[in-house]
Amino acid sequence: LDSFDHLVIEFHGLDELASMGFHAALLEKLNVHFVVVHVHVNNHGLDVDADAAAQKFTEVLGTLVPRTLEVSYLSRRLVPDAARVARAAKAFPTPLDYPNVHAPDVMLNVWPWALPAAAQT
């Protein structure tokens, strides 16, 4: 992993308790070498006539978790002070994001994906 400057990974099945051990181990290993710099929910499979957030998030152990999440990582070698990488103060997606399919994009405006609305003002 040390030979990579950045990674872009699409995680599937994050909402399934059966896969939590695998995902937790993988995320722990990635977090040793990389810092998360961007996230985006993949909106594939959405019903265009229904609420996007309700379709894409599942409550797992008290936290709303998307089924599929695109994550961009930057090597800690390139971030001199990784502790200064702060939680986003705005909601995702940003103007740089684009929906995967012709359906509503999914906002990541809930904790732990973004600061509470009161903190964003």
N, C-alpha and C positions, 0 to 999 in steps of 0.2 A: 504493500500500500504506500510505502514511502516514496515510490517512484512516480506517483501521480500527483499533479498539481491541483486537479479538481475532478470531481465525479458528479454525474447527474444520474440519479437512480429513481426508478418508479417502483414503489413498494405496493404490493397487492395483498389483500387479506389482513390488513391491519386491525380490522374489526372482529376477527375470529379469535376467540380465547385459545383455541387449540394451537394456533401458530404463535402465540405470544412469547413463548420461550425462545423460539428461533429468532423472532424479530428483536427481542430484547438483547440477545447475545450479539447479533449482527450490529445493532445500533451502538452498543457499548464499544465494540471493536472500532467501528467507524469514528466514534467520538474521541477516541484516543489520538487519531491521526488527522481528523478533519473538523472544521467548524461549519455548521449549517448557515448558509447565506441566503437561501431562498426556498420557499415551499409553494406548491400549487396543487389543489385537488384536481384529479382527473375526473372530468364530468361524463365519461363514457357510460352509457346505459341509463341516462336520466330520462324520465318521462317529461317531455317539454311542457306539459300542462299541469304539472304538480310542483310543489315546493322543492327546490333543488337541495337545500340544506337538510330537509327531513329525509330525503332519499339517500344522501351520501354519508351521513354520520350515524354511528351507533354508539350508545353509551356502553363503555367498557370500564368496569371498576370505578365508576363515578366520573369518567372523563369522556367527552364526546370525541370520537375517533373516526376519521374518514376511512372509507373502504380502500381507496387507492390514493396515494400521495406521491407527487413528484418532488424530489428533494435535491437541491444543488449544494454541494459541499466544496469548501476550499481548504487546501492543505494548511495545517497549523504552522508549517514551515514559512508560509507566506503571510501569516498573521502574527506580527511581533508580540502583540499583547492580546491573546485570544479572550482574556477575561473582559476586555472592553467591548467585545461583540455583544450588543444588547438586544433584548427582545424587541421585535418590531413595534413601533408606535403607531403604525397604520395597518389597515386591514389588507389582506391579500384576497383576490389577485390585484396586481398593479397594472398600469397601462402597458407594461411590457408583456404581460401574460395574454394568452389566447385560449379560448375553450377548445377542448379536444374534438368535440362534435358540435353540431348545430343544436345546442340546448343551452339553457342558462349556465353561466359559470357559477362556481360555488364559492361563496365568501368564507374566508377563514377569519371571521371576526368574533370568535369565541375563545375563551381561555381553554387550553394553554397556547393557542396559536397566535393570539394577539392580546394586547393589553385590554382590560375592561374599558368600555366607552368613557367612563368618568376620567380615566387616566390619559385618554387620548386628547383631551381638550387642553 
